[in-house]
Amino acid sequence: MKFSWQAERWRAVSLSVVGGLFMTSQQTAEAFYLPGLAPHDYKIGEKVDLQVNSLTPSLTAENKLESVLSYGFYDERFHFCRPPGGPKAAHESLGSILFGDRIYGSAFNLEMLKDSSCQMLCVQKIPGNDAAFINDKIMKGYNYNWLIDGLPAATVKIEDRLQKEFYSLGFELGSNVLGQLMPHFHNHYDITVQYHTVDSVHHRVVGVLVTPQSKHSVYSKDTTPSCDTTEPMNLHEDKDNEVVFTYSVKWEKSEKSWATRWDSYLHAMDPKIHWFSLINSVVIVVFLSAMLGLILVRTLHKDIARYNADDAEDLQEDFGWKLVHGDVFRPPQKFEYLSVIVGSGFQLFWMVLITLVIAILGFLSPSSRGSLSTAILMLYILFGFSAGYNAAHQYHSFGGTSLRRIIVLTTLGVPGICCLLLVIINLCLMAANSSAAAPAGTLLGVIALWFVISIPLTVAGGYFGYRRKTADPPVRVNQIPRQIPDQPWYLRTIPSALMGGVLTFGAIFIELYFIMNSIWFHKVYYVFGFLFLVFIILILTTAEVTVLLTYFHLCAEDYRWHWRSVYTAGASAFYVFLYGVLFYFSRLQLASYASLIIYFGWMIIVCLLFFILTGATGFVASNFFVRRIYSAIKID
């Protein structure tokens, strides 16, 4: 039996990998039906499938998250009831599998508009060792995650501030209320399915609520189990436990339409915070734009007019940023690595931009699990052409002559580092027996996509980028480098980068809180309109801060602006990592080393990609700025 359902999983993985190339177009075609899938009309008495997903951790009674590991529903230590013939894996997208979804069929029997009461699933004997495992997961706040017609099973909760009801995804594995001697294991499930009537024959599922209960039911072959008992089901760790799993189903008519059935799930705790985040970001951009405008319109304009003056009285010794005109376009050290950062930054920029546009248009739906992560992965692979093109062109403009070297660095640089970190994370998940560990077949499929699609695109982009004609510097480069005077402390590399990074981070930190909550607390993030605006503001802020500090460096006769612009813009990634550390100590209390490595491993990956994106943005903005100002002056 175990072999059969594992075979189904491998078959689903294979199908998802083969169909990965077509995922984006399929999601687009389906997205005209909100929330992303065509409605399924059921007739009275028709079977409605209940699917089960991995169990995931949630906040404990102390409002802390104690684990980031998920466990498969059919993990043998849980001893949940299996359907006849073994569980069959659902067809999942590549992104869904990579990010931990493990969806299978179940033993539940639901029929449209057919109420049922105290139906027995099975009787299981749970040994003491497994009872200790389950009790530990109850203490850590683990939740069941079920799906009916694409809708997640939820529990009704009340928001403390506004006293409004909302649907909280998942429901508790057990209860551990203060004063209980032992945690109570939830083995009875009251399932309420809300439906909307289309016509006299067809009905649609528009809501799923589950109220779990702990019942120490007694079962014998001669009698049916009773669900009236009030004695809770406690799992003793020093002996075997007999557990009776039961459920009841109630169908509830709702005026909610199929198109709006996700509204109850997509609940914003306080929408005003998103507006505050946006206004905060806009204020920073306006402030920086005002400063930049002051410099460009007044100071810089006067400088250029003075440098270009023909009057004898104005002919005087050069000063300020004009002094370094013979060195400002000198290729920086290790310019091949700078070129890789620029190329990879373009790749990430287009990936994020297109993903957000697709999400805003409604093509990425929470109902289509894994569609967002699949789109991100496929777009990153496809924009390998942009990485190769921009990296090779920038490398050639610096005077690089080895096309093979820059293509190899671009192909293996950022993807190689990320793959290494992901392998370490996956090994930790495997060591912890977590279902979130990606199967070997899925990893091989991703590697195949990289070799078959990404690498050829990167090579092609590098070829065309290297052949593209480079723009000559507007001024001649001196043969002997100019000596750089001592810089004030605030214009040295680390202080200036930290000052620039904090301004960029200030534009995004509020929205970052919601993204972190969504990722680690398994909540649905759906305000992509706000996120798109914050992303645009991030790019503008990064460009303006970097140009501002580049101007200050040039005025101080420091012409090493190439790497400085990357450090200044990318320093915001350092603040993102610090925020991750603060988030860990304030919201998390991870009990295992595996959880700790997984959390900070993902934070390192995110901060690395954020550094490359913002660093490339800063360099491109500074490069444009420097070329513009030096092409506007006359050099003897």
Phi, psi and omega per residue, in radians:
M1 nan -0.697 -3.135
K2 -1.102 -0.678 -3.137
F3 -1.110 -0.646 -3.056
S4 -1.153 -0.787 -3.106
W5 -1.334 -0.441 3.031
Q6 -1.218 -0.633 3.083
A7 -1.088 -0.670 3.093
E8 -1.091 -0.679 3.139
R9 -1.095 -0.807 -3.141
W10 -1.094 -0.630 3.114
R11 -1.134 -0.733 3.119
A12 -1.128 -0.687 3.118
V13 -1.102 -0.765 -3.132
S14 -1.083 -0.755 3.132
L15 -1.117 -0.679 -3.111
S16 -1.185 -0.645 3.137
V17 -1.214 -0.794 3.137
V18 -1.081 -0.663 -3.105
G19 -1.546 0.110 -3.094
G20 -1.056 -0.609 -3.099
L21 -1.138 -0.470 -3.045
F22 -1.771 0.094 -3.008
M23 -1.117 -0.766 -3.083
T24 -1.079 -0.780 -3.121
S25 -1.179 -0.607 3.120
Q26 -1.178 -0.722 3.130
Q27 -1.114 -0.636 -3.140
T28 -1.126 -0.719 -3.109
A29 -1.162 -0.585 -3.086
E30 -1.472 -0.323 -2.950
A31 -1.304 -0.117 3.062
F32 -1.198 -0.288 3.012
Y33 -1.752 1.877 3.072
L34 -1.330 2.449 0.094
P35 -1.605 0.513 2.984
G36 2.340 -0.198 3.140
L37 -2.318 2.628 3.081
A38 -1.155 2.459 -3.101
P39 -1.167 2.563 3.093
H40 -1.838 2.056 3.116
D41 -1.607 2.196 -3.133
Y42 -1.860 2.559 3.007
K43 -1.718 2.788 -3.139
I44 -1.043 2.268 3.140
G45 1.524 -0.122 3.128
E46 -1.274 2.491 -3.104
K47 -1.196 2.339 3.085
V48 -2.004 2.040 -3.059
D49 -1.289 2.384 2.982
L50 -1.935 2.071 -3.134
Q51 -1.831 2.635 -3.126
V52 -2.025 2.506 3.121
N53 -2.102 3.130 -3.118
S54 -1.083 2.664 3.022
L55 -1.462 2.310 -3.053
T56 -2.164 2.649 -3.136
P57 -1.349 2.692 3.071
S58 -2.430 -3.071 -3.114
L59 -1.148 2.431 3.091
T60 -1.505 -3.082 3.138
A61 -1.102 -0.428 3.110
E62 -1.515 0.170 3.137
N63 1.070 0.680 3.110
K64 -2.212 2.640 3.027
L65 -1.751 2.094 -3.016
E66 -1.762 -0.037 3.136
S67 -2.771 2.686 3.031
V68 -2.102 0.193 -3.119
L69 -1.572 2.400 3.044
S70 -1.917 2.720 -3.101
Y71 -2.295 2.420 -3.138
G72 -1.094 2.550 -3.124
F73 -1.048 -0.632 -3.110
Y74 -1.677 0.409 2.951
D75 -1.006 2.272 -3.017
E76 -1.064 -0.366 -3.127
R77 -1.304 -0.332 3.113
F78 -1.485 -0.499 3.118
H79 1.065 0.641 3.076
F80 -1.311 2.755 -3.070
C81 -1.215 2.375 3.116
R82 -1.810 2.572 3.099
P83 -1.254 2.768 3.082
P84 -1.011 2.318 -3.109
G85 1.498 -0.014 3.129
G86 1.556 2.700 -3.135
P87 -1.214 2.448 3.118
K88 -1.854 2.299 -3.119
A89 -1.250 2.412 3.053
A90 -1.368 2.730 3.090
H91 -1.358 2.020 -3.082
E92 -2.016 2.725 3.078
S93 -1.337 2.882 -3.130
L94 -1.063 -0.764 3.138
G95 -1.141 -0.633 3.121
S96 -1.085 -0.746 -3.137
I97 -1.214 -0.762 -3.100
L98 -1.079 -0.570 -3.075
F99 -1.793 0.405 2.839
G100 1.802 -0.055 3.112
D101 -1.255 2.329 3.054
R102 -2.381 1.557 -2.985
I103 -1.766 2.279 -3.127
Y104 -2.383 2.852 2.983
G105 -1.243 2.955 -3.061
S106 -2.362 3.075 -3.133
A107 -1.551 -0.021 -3.122
F108 -1.247 2.520 3.137
N109 -2.102 1.809 3.127
L110 -2.025 2.338 3.096
E111 -2.204 2.383 -3.051
M112 -0.963 2.169 3.102
L113 1.118 0.324 3.094
K114 -1.907 1.760 3.097
D115 -1.225 2.606 3.080
S116 -2.523 2.641 -3.062
S117 -2.282 2.312 3.031
C118 0.875 0.986 3.073
Q119 -1.509 2.359 -3.110
M120 -1.548 2.333 3.038
L121 -1.533 -0.997 3.129
C122 -3.007 3.030 3.036
V123 -2.075 2.233 -3.093
Q124 -2.172 2.531 3.042
K125 -1.795 2.076 -3.081
I126 -1.871 2.011 3.121
P127 -1.159 2.906 -3.096
G128 -1.078 -0.686 -3.136
N129 -1.096 -0.763 3.124
D130 -1.243 -0.541 3.061
A131 -1.090 -0.676 3.098
A132 -1.135 -0.684 3.105
F133 -1.096 -0.795 -3.123
I134 -1.159 -0.753 3.131
N135 -1.061 -0.655 3.115
D136 -1.116 -0.695 3.124
K137 -1.219 -0.581 3.058
I138 -1.139 -0.747 3.135
M139 -1.108 -0.507 -3.135
K140 -1.597 0.140 3.001
G141 1.329 0.568 -3.136
Y142 -1.217 2.590 -3.091
N143 -2.095 2.543 2.871
Y144 -1.254 2.622 3.046
N145 -2.362 1.837 -3.121
W146 -2.003 2.803 3.140
L147 -2.357 2.363 2.998
I148 -2.289 2.061 -3.123
D149 0.966 0.655 3.121
G150 1.439 -0.145 3.128
L151 -1.639 2.347 3.101
P152 -1.325 2.496 3.023
A153 -1.201 2.433 -3.039
A154 -2.410 2.964 3.000
T155 -2.097 2.600 3.138
V156 -1.462 2.189 3.078
K157 -2.228 2.858 -3.100
I158 -2.020 2.231 3.105
E159 -1.220 2.292 -3.040
D160 -1.110 -0.708 -2.995
R161 -1.343 -0.878 -3.057
L162 -1.717 -0.083 -3.131
Q163 0.957 0.737 3.117
K164 -1.943 2.482 3.117
E165 -1.348 2.529 3.038
F166 -2.626 2.836 3.140
Y167 -1.616 2.147 3.078
S168 -1.730 2.173 -3.059
L169 -1.099 2.393 3.110
G170 1.387 3.023 3.076
F171 -2.627 2.798 -2.876
E172 -1.237 2.464 3.021
L173 -1.167 -0.570 3.117
G174 -2.907 -3.137 -3.131
S175 -2.089 2.542 3.124
N176 -2.441 1.179 -3.095
V177 -1.348 2.572 3.126
L178 -1.015 2.244 -3.123
G179 1.859 -0.278 3.090
Q180 -1.310 2.389 3.094
L181 -1.290 -0.613 3.132
M182 -2.385 2.623 3.067
P183 -1.174 2.562 3.126
H184 -1.692 2.267 -3.119
F185 -1.592 2.213 -3.126
H186 -1.439 1.942 -3.120
N187 -2.136 0.065 3.050
H188 -2.201 2.398 -3.032
Y189 -2.256 2.071 3.018
D190 -1.613 1.882 -3.048
I191 -1.751 2.131 3.069
T192 -1.964 2.061 3.140
V193 -1.905 2.079 3.112
Q194 -1.546 2.369 -3.104
Y195 -2.300 2.703 3.098
H196 -2.090 2.269 -3.104
T197 -1.505 2.099 3.122
V198 -1.425 -0.859 3.042
D199 -2.607 -2.928 -3.068
S200 -1.151 -0.257 -3.064
V201 -1.957 -0.668 -2.959
H202 -1.850 2.503 -3.129
H203 -2.413 2.672 -3.119
R204 -2.244 2.524 3.102
V205 -1.394 2.224 -3.105
V206 -2.206 0.023 3.126
G207 -3.017 2.541 3.120
V208 -2.368 2.086 3.103
L209 -2.148 2.427 3.117
V210 -2.261 2.267 3.034
T211 -1.952 1.808 -3.113
P212 -1.410 2.611 3.121
Q213 -2.426 2.712 3.096
S214 -1.874 2.014 -3.074
K215 -2.348 2.154 3.080
H216 -1.504 1.324 -3.109
S217 -1.395 2.563 3.098
V218 -1.882 2.346 -3.074
Y219 -2.267 2.443 2.981
S220 -2.425 2.826 -3.081
K221 -1.128 -0.419 -3.076
D222 -1.564 -0.216 -3.090
T223 -2.272 2.759 3.044
T224 -1.576 2.623 -3.122
P225 -1.167 2.604 3.112
S226 -1.867 2.344 3.129
C227 -1.782 0.229 -3.099
D228 -1.549 -0.175 -3.100
T229 -1.120 2.552 3.094
T230 -1.859 -0.044 3.135
E231 -1.291 2.189 -3.106
P232 -1.282 2.782 3.115
M233 -1.622 1.845 3.084
N234 -1.784 2.367 3.115
L235 -1.716 1.992 -3.117
H236 -1.487 2.345 -3.051
E237 -1.539 -0.058 -3.111
D238 -1.908 0.136 3.127
K239 -2.790 3.006 3.085
D240 -1.297 2.563 -3.121
N241 -2.163 2.276 3.053
E242 -1.669 2.111 -3.061
V243 -2.082 2.252 3.069
V244 -1.772 2.091 3.120
F245 -1.677 2.190 -3.113
T246 -2.359 2.875 3.096
Y247 -2.719 2.767 3.042
S248 -2.274 2.603 -3.104
V249 -2.208 2.307 3.077
K250 -2.282 2.252 3.110
W251 -1.718 2.227 -3.035
E252 -2.155 2.131 -3.132
K253 -1.253 2.469 -3.090
S254 -2.386 2.549 3.058
E255 -1.464 -0.076 3.138
K256 -1.156 2.293 -3.141
S257 -1.456 2.864 -3.130
W258 -1.128 -0.613 -3.095
A259 -1.189 -0.397 -3.092
T260 -1.964 0.303 -3.037
R261 -1.222 -0.333 3.125
W262 -1.489 -0.126 -3.062
D263 -1.046 -0.646 -3.118
S264 -1.230 -0.488 3.140
Y265 -1.419 -0.637 -3.092
L266 -1.541 1.286 -3.054
H267 -1.811 2.161 3.073
A268 -1.547 2.135 -3.117
M269 -1.039 -0.726 3.094
D270 -2.681 1.653 -3.094
P271 -1.025 -0.423 -3.110
K272 -1.109 -0.470 -3.131
I273 -1.140 -0.665 3.105
H274 -1.124 -0.710 3.094
W275 -1.144 -0.691 3.092
F276 -1.086 -0.708 3.096
S277 -1.046 -0.780 -3.116
L278 -1.153 -0.773 -3.139
I279 -1.116 -0.711 3.101
N280 -1.020 -0.772 -3.134
S281 -1.164 -0.713 -3.138
V282 -1.118 -0.692 3.135
V283 -1.074 -0.727 3.132
I284 -1.116 -0.750 3.139
V285 -1.123 -0.744 3.139
V286 -1.106 -0.721 3.128
F287 -1.089 -0.825 -3.140
L288 -1.161 -0.664 3.122
S289 -1.124 -0.664 3.111
A290 -1.125 -0.774 3.121
M291 -1.119 -0.754 -3.133
L292 -1.136 -0.717 3.104
G293 -1.106 -0.667 3.117
L294 -1.086 -0.732 -3.133
I295 -1.202 -0.812 -3.073
L296 -1.199 -0.762 -3.031
V297 -1.364 -0.701 -3.050
R298 -1.737 -1.206 -3.009
T299 -1.105 -0.918 -3.071
L300 -1.163 -0.666 3.117
H301 -1.096 -0.732 3.104
K302 -1.148 -0.683 3.120
D303 -1.060 -0.833 -3.106
I304 -1.125 -0.725 3.122
A305 -1.096 -0.693 3.137
R306 -1.200 -0.727 -3.130
Y307 -1.141 -0.561 -3.089
N308 -1.651 0.057 -3.079
A309 -1.145 2.484 3.137
D310 -1.758 -0.186 -3.109
D311 -1.152 2.506 3.140
A312 -1.102 -0.594 -3.126
E313 -1.155 -0.515 -3.092
D314 -1.534 -0.140 -3.141
L315 -1.372 1.846 -3.087
Q316 -2.495 3.074 -3.100
E317 -1.129 2.434 3.114
D318 -1.046 2.611 3.072
F319 -2.623 2.933 3.105
G320 1.215 -2.509 -3.020
W321 -1.267 -0.259 3.104
K322 -1.260 -0.427 -3.107
L323 -1.055 -0.534 -3.034
V324 -1.727 0.336 -3.072
H325 -1.084 -0.478 -3.120
G326 -1.450 -0.064 -3.107
D327 -2.196 -0.203 -2.996
V328 -1.174 -0.417 3.128
F329 -1.842 0.320 3.053
R330 -1.233 2.264 -3.125
P331 -1.001 2.382 -3.123
P332 -1.317 2.915 3.047
Q333 -1.204 2.587 3.125
K334 0.919 0.767 -3.055
F335 -1.190 -0.296 3.095
E336 -1.178 -0.621 3.106
Y337 -1.276 -0.613 3.047
L338 -1.099 -0.668 3.111
S339 -1.134 -0.659 3.097
V340 -1.112 -0.722 3.123
I341 -1.104 -0.732 3.137
V342 -1.113 -0.818 3.139
G343 -1.106 -0.793 3.121
S344 -1.160 -0.560 3.088
G345 -1.127 -0.733 3.051
F346 -1.074 -0.711 3.125
Q347 -1.055 -0.797 3.140
L348 -1.197 -0.669 -3.138
F349 -1.046 -0.876 -3.122
W350 -1.175 -0.617 3.099
M351 -1.064 -0.863 -3.116
V352 -1.154 -0.773 -3.092
L353 -1.079 -0.861 -3.107
I354 -1.166 -0.671 3.108
T355 -1.061 -0.773 -3.125
L356 -1.173 -0.671 3.115
V357 -1.115 -0.783 3.115
I358 -1.070 -0.718 -3.132
A359 -1.163 -0.705 3.131
I360 -1.100 -0.660 -3.139
L361 -1.289 -0.082 3.068
G362 1.549 0.231 -3.105
F363 -1.429 -0.247 3.105
L364 -1.959 1.914 -2.989
S365 -1.916 2.518 3.034
P366 -1.112 -0.384 3.119
S367 -1.265 -0.519 3.085
S368 -1.621 1.572 -2.986
R369 -1.102 2.355 3.109
G370 1.430 0.011 -3.104
S371 -1.139 -0.652 -3.134
L372 -1.141 -0.871 -3.122
S373 -1.167 -0.592 3.084
T374 -1.144 -0.761 3.121
A375 -1.091 -0.731 3.127
I376 -1.069 -0.816 -3.121
L377 -1.101 -0.814 -3.091
M378 -1.184 -0.679 3.118
L379 -1.180 -0.657 3.091
Y380 -1.084 -0.721 3.125
I381 -1.147 -0.780 -3.091
L382 -1.182 -0.599 -3.127
F383 -1.466 0.268 2.940
G384 -1.035 -0.504 3.070
F385 -1.053 -0.753 3.133
S386 -1.118 -0.688 3.126
A387 -1.087 -0.856 -3.138
G388 -1.123 -0.718 -3.094
Y389 -1.109 -0.912 -3.069
N390 -1.253 -0.625 3.115
A391 -1.138 -0.815 -3.114
A392 -1.158 -0.680 3.140
H393 -1.158 -0.758 3.128
Q394 -1.145 -0.701 3.106
Y395 -1.067 -0.751 3.126
H396 -1.166 -0.663 3.137
S397 -1.163 -0.452 3.063
F398 -1.405 -0.135 -3.124
G399 1.765 0.200 3.120
G400 -1.202 2.550 -3.059
T401 -2.111 -0.122 -3.073
S402 -1.837 1.680 3.126
L403 -1.112 -0.668 -3.129
R404 -1.078 -0.717 -3.111
R405 -1.097 -0.813 -3.088
I406 -1.210 -0.587 3.107
I407 -1.181 -0.739 3.126
V408 -1.109 -0.768 3.139
L409 -1.107 -0.719 -3.137
T410 -1.195 -0.698 -3.101
T411 -1.204 -0.700 -3.026
L412 -1.772 -0.274 -3.018
G413 -1.083 -1.472 -3.085
V414 -1.139 -0.841 3.102
P415 -1.037 -0.628 -3.130
G416 -1.150 -0.773 3.121
I417 -1.105 -0.783 3.135
C418 -1.115 -0.709 3.130
C419 -1.110 -0.713 3.119
L420 -1.066 -0.800 3.124
L421 -1.141 -0.674 3.130
L422 -1.168 -0.622 3.079
V423 -1.121 -0.739 3.102
I424 -1.073 -0.765 3.111
I425 -1.090 -0.757 -3.119
N426 -1.143 -0.647 3.081
L427 -1.118 -0.664 3.084
C428 -1.129 -0.705 3.107
L429 -1.132 -0.696 3.116
M430 -1.177 -0.702 3.130
A431 -1.129 -0.532 3.130
A432 -1.549 0.089 -3.122
N433 0.991 0.652 3.134
S434 -1.547 2.493 3.116
S435 -1.253 -0.226 -3.139
A436 -1.294 -0.197 3.082
A437 -1.099 2.198 -3.100
A438 -1.208 2.321 3.099
P439 -1.077 2.674 -3.125
A440 -1.035 -0.656 3.140
G441 -1.100 -0.669 3.119
T442 -1.176 -0.759 3.123
L443 -1.091 -0.718 3.094
L444 -1.118 -0.628 3.099
G445 -1.129 -0.724 3.104
V446 -1.123 -0.759 3.113
I447 -1.074 -0.685 3.111
A448 -1.100 -0.741 3.096
L449 -1.081 -0.654 3.135
W450 -1.141 -0.804 -3.104
F451 -1.267 -0.671 -3.031
V452 -1.404 -0.579 -3.037
I453 -1.981 -0.959 -2.983
S454 -1.158 -0.840 -3.092
I455 -1.114 -0.837 3.078
P456 -1.026 -0.671 3.111
L457 -1.146 -0.698 3.117
T458 -1.126 -0.740 3.112
V459 -1.095 -0.781 3.125
A460 -1.103 -0.760 3.104
G461 -1.091 -0.718 3.105
G462 -1.092 -0.686 -3.139
Y463 -1.089 -0.859 -3.117
F464 -1.246 -0.626 3.114
G465 -1.155 -0.651 3.138
Y466 -1.228 -0.593 -3.134
R467 -1.346 -0.324 -3.130
R468 -1.153 2.438 -3.116
K469 -1.164 2.341 3.140
T470 -1.596 2.623 3.131
A471 -1.433 2.308 3.114
D472 -1.248 2.565 3.082
P473 -1.089 2.509 -3.122
P474 -1.207 -0.290 3.103
V475 -2.291 2.750 -3.112
R476 -1.371 2.522 3.141
V477 -1.617 2.251 3.119
N478 -1.190 2.629 3.125
Q479 -1.286 -0.628 -3.124
I480 -1.793 2.170 -3.138
P481 -1.106 2.490 3.118
R482 -1.358 2.500 3.090
Q483 -1.268 2.361 -3.110
I484 -1.630 2.193 3.130
P485 -1.215 2.856 3.086
D486 -1.046 2.363 -3.093
Q487 -1.719 2.530 3.008
P488 -1.068 2.728 -3.000
W489 -1.032 -0.605 -3.071
Y490 -1.338 -0.166 3.081
L491 -1.837 0.101 3.041
R492 -1.315 2.886 -2.921
T493 -0.964 -0.958 -3.028
I494 -1.214 -0.879 -3.139
P495 -1.048 -0.745 -3.110
S496 -1.187 -0.650 3.101
A497 -1.146 -0.726 3.133
L498 -1.148 -0.646 3.096
M499 -1.169 -0.735 3.125
G500 -1.209 -0.667 -3.108
G501 -1.157 -0.595 -3.088
V502 -1.210 -0.550 3.104
L503 -1.201 -0.740 3.104
T504 -1.135 -0.761 3.135
F505 -1.101 -0.612 -3.140
G506 -1.072 -0.388 -3.122
A507 -1.421 -0.252 -3.014
I508 -2.207 -0.130 -2.901
F509 -1.161 -0.511 -3.135
I510 -1.231 -0.787 3.105
E511 -1.166 -0.497 3.100
L512 -1.079 -0.593 3.108
Y513 -1.048 -0.773 -3.126
F514 -1.199 -0.632 3.116
I515 -1.156 -0.751 3.116
M516 -1.109 -0.730 3.096
N517 -1.062 -0.737 -3.115
S518 -1.117 -0.731 -3.078
I519 -1.243 -0.883 -2.969
W520 -1.542 -0.384 3.132
F521 -1.839 0.200 3.027
H522 0.984 0.834 3.073
K523 -1.872 2.741 -3.115
V524 -1.468 2.131 3.046
Y525 -1.696 2.202 -3.003
Y526 -2.401 -0.065 -3.088
V527 -1.517 1.118 -3.077
F528 -1.238 -0.403 3.065
G529 -1.098 -0.825 3.074
F530 -1.073 -0.767 -3.094
L531 -1.103 -0.654 3.113
F532 -1.108 -0.778 3.131
L533 -1.141 -0.704 3.113
V534 -1.115 -0.658 3.112
F535 -1.116 -0.782 3.112
I536 -1.076 -0.735 3.124
I537 -1.133 -0.648 3.088
L538 -1.048 -0.796 -3.137
I539 -1.112 -0.777 3.141
L540 -1.118 -0.769 -3.127
T541 -1.104 -0.786 3.137
T542 -1.034 -0.808 -3.127
A543 -1.096 -0.779 -3.080
E544 -1.195 -0.757 3.125
V545 -1.077 -0.764 -3.101
T546 -1.158 -0.760 3.109
V547 -1.073 -0.721 -3.132
L548 -1.055 -0.864 -3.108
L549 -1.262 -0.546 3.052
T550 -1.084 -0.717 3.105
Y551 -1.089 -0.745 3.127
F552 -1.104 -0.692 3.122
H553 -1.134 -0.748 3.138
L554 -1.152 -0.663 3.102
C555 -1.129 -0.496 3.101
A556 -1.526 0.223 3.079
E557 1.144 0.547 3.065
D558 -1.903 1.880 -3.030
Y559 -1.613 0.083 -3.115
R560 -1.473 1.110 -3.007
W561 -1.556 -0.294 -3.024
H562 -1.077 -1.072 3.139
W563 -1.260 -0.534 3.115
R564 -1.049 -0.690 -3.137
S565 -1.145 -0.621 3.095
V566 -1.185 -0.795 -3.126
Y567 -1.133 -0.738 -3.111
T568 -1.088 -0.806 -3.127
A569 -1.276 -0.700 -3.082
G570 -1.355 -0.179 -3.126
A571 -1.096 -0.347 3.098
S572 -1.097 -0.452 3.079
A573 -1.120 -0.560 3.075
F574 -1.109 -0.706 3.110
Y575 -1.236 -0.567 3.051
V576 -1.092 -0.721 3.111
F577 -1.153 -0.728 3.075
L578 -1.061 -0.667 3.087
Y579 -1.117 -0.667 3.068
G580 -1.077 -0.673 3.082
V581 -1.144 -0.769 3.101
L582 -1.083 -0.728 3.115
F583 -1.083 -0.667 3.126
Y584 -1.090 -0.827 -3.084
F585 -1.315 -0.409 -3.102
S586 -1.635 -0.580 -3.046
R587 -2.048 -0.258 -3.077
L588 -2.050 2.683 3.053
Q589 -2.573 1.167 -3.001
L590 -1.219 2.261 -3.011
A591 -1.635 -0.270 -3.059
S592 -2.097 2.665 3.095
Y593 -1.138 -0.583 3.129
A594 -1.064 -0.809 3.113
S595 -1.077 -0.679 -3.129
L596 -1.128 -0.800 -3.139
I597 -1.137 -0.700 -3.134
I598 -1.131 -0.782 -3.109
Y599 -1.097 -0.929 -3.083
F600 -1.304 -0.432 3.027
G601 -1.095 -0.801 3.098
W602 -1.158 -0.639 3.109
M603 -1.113 -0.676 3.119
I604 -1.132 -0.747 3.118
I605 -1.075 -0.828 -3.129
V606 -1.079 -0.777 -3.111
C607 -1.189 -0.616 3.078
L608 -1.088 -0.842 3.137
L609 -1.149 -0.633 3.106
F610 -1.158 -0.683 3.098
F611 -1.087 -0.757 -3.120
I612 -1.156 -0.746 -3.142
L613 -1.093 -0.896 -3.099
T614 -1.266 -0.636 3.114
G615 -1.097 -0.754 3.101
A616 -1.128 -0.683 3.106
T617 -1.062 -0.783 3.131
G618 -1.110 -0.703 3.140
F619 -1.162 -0.787 -3.123
V620 -1.077 -0.739 3.137
A621 -1.131 -0.768 -3.129
S622 -1.176 -0.676 3.116
N623 -1.059 -0.768 3.101
F624 -1.108 -0.754 -3.118
F625 -1.112 -0.827 -3.089
V626 -1.122 -0.746 3.124
R627 -1.109 -0.658 -3.115
R628 -1.167 -0.801 -3.030
I629 -1.277 -0.608 -3.128
Y630 -1.405 -0.337 3.041
S631 -1.415 -0.180 -3.110
A632 -1.629 -0.079 -3.122
I633 -1.965 2.743 3.120
K634 -1.680 2.233 -3.140
I635 -1.971 2.256 3.136
D636 -1.260 nan nan
